[in-house]
Amino acid sequence: MSSVVRLIRADNLAETPYAYAATAPAGSRLIFLAGACPLNDDGSTAAPGDYAAQAARCVETLKGALLVAGADLTDVISTRVLVASTSQADLVTAWDVVHAAFGAHDVPSTLLGVTVLGYDDQLVEIEAIAAVADE
């Protein structure tokens, strides 16, 4: 089944590696996901100190949450990527992993540097909203 999400480009604005906006048709079911954290199956934080590895684990966590909600990455309508760092390079490292995971489905996204996240040694978290056809 194809995604109901429609990505909107803005040719009159600066070129970006993501869509400027996204919509879903009336009657779609929205899925609001908790922040996907880089947790191992035992609850410990994966890859302490490694922004890229934590971002990859967050993507896997996000995929798992989407799966149980009846969706996948192509159903995501927007993301917010939180990175515990004041270094732009660290933010870009995490972003590159997330952007690669989404591929051509380059949803509107916000990338934020924050002071701290909720788990010990946590450096990355991904919030997302998805939309699927209402059944």
Backbone bond lengths (Angstrom), bond angles and torsions (degrees), N, CA, C in turn:
res aa  C-N    CA-C-N  psi(-1)  N-CA   C-N-CA  omega(-1)  CA-C   N-CA-C  phi
1 M - - - 1.445 - - 1.527 108.69 -
2 S 1.308 117.74 135.51 1.455 120.36 -178.58 1.526 110.10 -82.35
3 S 1.303 114.84 157.89 1.452 121.92 -178.20 1.530 110.77 -70.58
4 V 1.332 116.56 146.93 1.457 121.48 174.62 1.525 111.30 -86.76
5 V 1.322 116.69 -9.30 1.462 121.77 -177.64 1.523 110.29 -72.32
6 R 1.320 116.64 131.00 1.467 122.66 176.70 1.517 108.07 -114.61
7 L 1.336 116.55 116.89 1.461 121.59 178.51 1.523 109.07 -83.41
8 I 1.312 116.07 138.20 1.458 121.63 -176.63 1.526 109.49 -114.09
9 R 1.320 115.54 123.10 1.464 122.79 178.54 1.526 109.11 -92.08
10 A 1.316 116.30 157.45 1.468 120.79 179.10 1.517 108.65 -132.02
11 D 1.325 115.37 87.52 1.461 120.89 -177.63 1.526 113.08 -62.57
12 N 1.330 116.96 -20.86 1.454 120.55 -179.43 1.534 112.51 -86.05
13 L 1.334 117.73 -0.64 1.471 122.72 179.28 1.521 109.92 -114.47
14 A 1.306 116.72 170.32 1.467 121.80 -179.64 1.524 110.47 -55.76
15 E 1.322 116.38 143.23 1.456 121.10 177.23 1.527 109.02 -68.24
16 T 1.323 116.23 130.47 1.466 122.04 -179.31 1.523 109.84 -132.31
17 P 1.339 116.67 159.84 1.467 119.34 178.49 1.526 112.68 -85.38
18 Y 1.321 116.97 30.89 1.456 122.43 178.06 1.524 108.42 -158.23
19 A 1.317 116.75 158.75 1.454 121.45 175.90 1.529 109.01 -70.48
20 Y 1.322 116.21 150.38 1.460 120.43 178.57 1.534 112.42 -78.36
21 A 1.313 117.39 -24.61 1.456 121.26 -178.01 1.524 108.92 -155.68
22 A 1.320 115.84 167.54 1.461 121.34 176.23 1.521 108.33 -150.73
23 T 1.320 115.46 150.78 1.460 120.84 177.68 1.525 109.79 -132.65
24 A 1.298 114.00 163.33 1.462 122.24 170.62 1.527 106.08 -136.11
25 P 1.322 118.02 144.37 1.466 119.97 -176.20 1.526 112.76 -68.81
26 A 1.323 115.09 158.43 1.463 120.74 174.56 1.521 108.28 -53.91
27 G 1.294 116.02 142.82 1.451 120.32 -179.82 1.517 113.93 90.32
28 S 1.315 117.42 -4.34 1.465 120.11 176.63 1.522 109.25 -73.31
29 R 1.294 114.93 151.57 1.463 121.02 175.33 1.518 107.44 -97.05
30 L 1.337 116.85 120.91 1.458 121.13 177.84 1.523 110.04 -86.34
31 I 1.315 115.25 142.95 1.459 121.93 178.02 1.526 107.14 -121.17
32 F 1.313 117.13 115.88 1.461 122.81 179.01 1.523 107.64 -99.67
33 L 1.320 115.37 114.75 1.459 120.08 -174.90 1.523 111.06 -97.61
34 A 1.314 116.12 140.50 1.463 120.46 171.44 1.515 108.04 -63.56
35 G 1.305 116.65 158.71 1.453 119.62 177.61 1.515 110.59 -57.20
36 A 1.333 116.44 126.18 1.470 121.38 178.18 1.525 107.55 -79.19
37 C 1.305 115.28 121.47 1.462 121.78 -176.44 1.529 110.65 -106.44
38 P 1.324 117.08 158.88 1.468 120.76 -178.78 1.528 111.99 -85.58
39 L 1.328 116.10 63.75 1.467 120.13 -177.06 1.524 111.38 -100.70
40 N 1.315 114.78 138.18 1.456 121.19 171.44 1.529 108.58 -74.10
41 D 1.314 116.90 168.89 1.466 121.11 -179.34 1.518 112.83 -59.92
42 D 1.348 117.52 -27.01 1.465 120.83 179.71 1.524 112.66 -86.46
43 G 1.344 117.40 2.79 1.458 121.72 178.26 1.518 114.60 91.32
44 S 1.305 117.58 -5.71 1.471 120.07 177.90 1.529 109.47 -78.74
45 T 1.309 116.14 157.78 1.464 120.98 179.24 1.522 109.92 -77.72
46 A 1.320 116.34 128.75 1.471 122.19 -179.93 1.532 109.97 -75.25
47 A 1.298 116.23 145.68 1.471 124.69 167.86 1.526 115.08 47.43
48 P 1.328 118.31 57.52 1.466 119.30 177.85 1.538 111.08 -52.61
49 G 1.324 115.71 133.97 1.456 121.13 177.60 1.516 115.80 85.33
50 D 1.336 118.22 -4.59 1.473 121.61 -174.29 1.531 109.77 -115.59
51 Y 1.336 115.77 100.96 1.466 120.64 -177.44 1.529 112.40 -61.05
52 A 1.312 117.00 -44.23 1.474 120.16 -177.83 1.526 111.13 -65.37
53 A 1.315 117.49 -46.02 1.463 120.59 -178.91 1.523 111.03 -65.42
54 Q 1.327 117.31 -38.13 1.460 119.16 177.33 1.524 111.34 -67.44
55 A 1.323 116.94 -39.09 1.469 119.44 177.10 1.522 110.20 -61.57
56 A 1.326 116.75 -42.16 1.471 120.66 179.21 1.527 110.57 -62.86
57 R 1.326 117.02 -41.07 1.470 120.05 179.10 1.531 110.32 -66.62
58 C 1.342 116.92 -37.91 1.463 120.45 176.51 1.525 110.81 -60.98
59 V 1.326 117.07 -41.21 1.466 120.57 178.24 1.525 109.75 -61.77
60 E 1.325 117.81 -42.55 1.470 120.68 178.23 1.526 110.70 -62.87
61 T 1.324 116.96 -41.63 1.460 121.31 177.22 1.527 110.27 -62.59
62 L 1.324 116.62 -43.97 1.458 121.66 178.32 1.528 110.50 -60.35
63 K 1.322 117.45 -45.42 1.467 120.74 177.91 1.525 111.03 -58.89
64 G 1.320 117.43 -41.45 1.462 121.07 179.35 1.522 112.31 -63.86
65 A 1.327 116.70 -41.86 1.464 120.63 178.38 1.529 110.82 -67.16
66 L 1.323 116.24 -40.32 1.470 119.97 176.95 1.526 110.82 -62.10
67 L 1.308 116.92 -42.86 1.465 121.77 -178.66 1.528 110.89 -57.64
68 V 1.335 117.79 -47.77 1.466 119.57 -178.51 1.525 111.83 -69.85
69 A 1.346 116.74 -18.97 1.469 120.63 176.56 1.521 112.00 -91.86
70 G 1.335 117.64 1.62 1.459 121.18 178.56 1.515 113.81 82.18
71 A 1.335 117.24 31.54 1.463 121.11 -176.97 1.527 109.96 -141.51
72 D 1.334 115.38 175.54 1.465 120.53 173.16 1.530 108.75 -143.26
73 L 1.319 117.00 -175.55 1.466 120.72 -175.13 1.522 113.13 -56.70
74 T 1.331 118.35 -33.49 1.467 119.98 -178.94 1.525 112.65 -71.47
75 D 1.321 117.35 -8.89 1.458 121.74 176.76 1.532 112.57 -94.05
76 V 1.325 116.96 -5.60 1.464 120.52 179.38 1.525 108.95 -70.45
77 I 1.330 115.43 134.62 1.467 121.34 -178.47 1.524 111.76 -103.67
78 S 1.348 118.22 -22.79 1.463 121.27 175.42 1.529 109.53 -165.11
79 T 1.335 114.55 156.37 1.466 120.25 176.46 1.523 110.31 -135.52
80 R 1.315 113.79 159.63 1.459 122.59 169.78 1.525 105.08 -133.28
81 V 1.333 116.32 120.60 1.456 122.23 -178.68 1.524 107.96 -105.87
82 L 1.317 115.61 117.98 1.460 122.24 -179.18 1.522 109.03 -103.14
83 V 1.329 116.14 130.99 1.463 121.18 -178.14 1.529 107.89 -131.00
84 A 1.322 116.40 122.87 1.460 121.55 -179.58 1.525 109.75 -80.07
85 S 1.334 114.70 85.41 1.462 120.63 179.92 1.520 109.57 -168.92
86 T 1.315 115.24 153.78 1.462 120.82 171.62 1.526 110.69 -102.36
87 S 1.325 116.66 3.52 1.460 121.92 -179.39 1.530 110.21 -96.52
88 Q 1.312 116.06 122.08 1.461 120.26 178.11 1.527 110.72 -59.34
89 A 1.328 117.74 -34.09 1.470 121.10 179.64 1.532 111.04 -61.36
90 D 1.326 117.60 -38.49 1.468 120.50 177.83 1.524 110.88 -65.95
91 L 1.328 116.64 -40.26 1.463 120.46 177.49 1.520 110.31 -61.94
92 V 1.323 116.80 -44.35 1.460 120.98 -179.74 1.529 110.90 -65.40
93 T 1.317 117.45 -37.88 1.472 120.72 177.55 1.526 110.40 -58.41
94 A 1.324 116.85 -47.87 1.470 120.60 178.75 1.529 110.40 -65.88
95 W 1.334 116.83 -43.91 1.462 121.28 -178.81 1.517 111.62 -59.73
96 D 1.322 117.63 -42.56 1.463 120.43 -178.40 1.524 111.53 -58.34
97 V 1.328 117.28 -37.73 1.467 121.52 178.78 1.531 110.13 -68.24
98 V 1.317 116.50 -45.83 1.464 120.87 -178.78 1.532 109.76 -65.01
99 H 1.312 116.88 -46.76 1.466 121.46 -179.56 1.531 110.77 -59.63
100 A 1.314 117.45 -42.96 1.471 120.90 178.61 1.526 110.97 -63.39
101 A 1.322 117.60 -38.48 1.468 120.91 -179.27 1.529 111.35 -64.22
102 F 1.324 117.11 -36.34 1.458 120.85 -179.24 1.526 112.19 -81.28
103 G 1.308 118.42 -20.42 1.456 122.05 177.10 1.517 112.46 55.20
104 A 1.327 116.36 -130.72 1.466 121.78 -176.98 1.532 112.46 -68.23
105 H 1.316 117.41 -17.78 1.476 121.16 178.36 1.541 107.73 -86.95
106 D 1.317 115.13 69.64 1.469 122.28 -172.78 1.527 111.04 -88.51
107 V 1.319 114.29 76.90 1.466 122.72 -173.99 1.528 112.19 -63.79
108 P 1.346 116.65 157.80 1.453 119.39 172.62 1.533 109.09 -56.90
109 S 1.317 115.58 133.22 1.458 120.20 -175.23 1.514 111.16 -142.27
110 T 1.306 114.78 151.19 1.456 121.65 172.55 1.516 107.53 -120.79
111 L 1.323 115.79 132.93 1.461 123.33 179.41 1.517 107.83 -112.59
112 L 1.340 116.93 120.95 1.455 121.61 -174.71 1.521 111.87 -126.28
113 G 1.319 116.01 137.97 1.456 121.33 167.53 1.515 107.77 -91.36
114 V 1.320 116.68 129.91 1.468 122.08 -179.19 1.521 109.10 -125.84
115 T 1.318 116.55 164.93 1.466 119.47 -177.09 1.521 113.25 -79.30
116 V 1.318 116.79 -36.79 1.466 119.33 -176.50 1.528 108.78 -158.49
117 L 1.335 115.44 151.49 1.467 121.77 174.67 1.524 108.55 -118.45
118 G 1.317 117.21 173.27 1.459 122.57 -165.46 1.512 119.38 -72.20
119 Y 1.316 119.61 -27.37 1.463 121.40 -176.86 1.521 110.71 -103.09
120 D 1.326 116.12 152.13 1.466 120.77 175.11 1.520 109.31 -54.67
121 D 1.311 117.30 134.11 1.473 124.61 176.81 1.523 114.15 65.74
122 Q 1.332 118.62 10.00 1.465 121.16 179.98 1.516 110.99 -76.81
123 L 1.329 115.83 131.32 1.463 122.14 -179.66 1.520 113.52 -116.60
124 V 1.335 118.21 -21.52 1.468 122.05 -173.28 1.526 109.82 -137.54
125 E 1.336 115.43 145.95 1.462 122.63 173.13 1.526 107.40 -149.46
126 I 1.329 116.88 143.82 1.462 121.28 -179.89 1.532 109.28 -124.12
127 E 1.324 115.42 119.41 1.462 121.38 172.76 1.514 108.31 -96.02
128 A 1.326 117.49 147.40 1.462 119.72 -179.07 1.518 111.11 -151.24
129 I 1.319 113.55 154.76 1.454 122.92 170.23 1.521 106.24 -125.69
130 A 1.323 116.63 136.06 1.468 121.31 179.54 1.528 108.45 -124.41
131 A 1.323 115.76 163.57 1.460 121.87 177.26 1.521 108.68 -138.39
132 V 1.329 115.60 134.72 1.470 121.21 176.90 1.524 108.24 -133.27
133 A 1.318 115.47 160.63 1.451 120.36 178.08 1.520 109.47 -62.01
134 D 1.322 116.11 133.26 1.462 120.63 178.63 1.524 108.77 -70.75
135 E 1.297 115.98 135.45 1.484 120.34 -177.07 1.490 111.87 -96.42
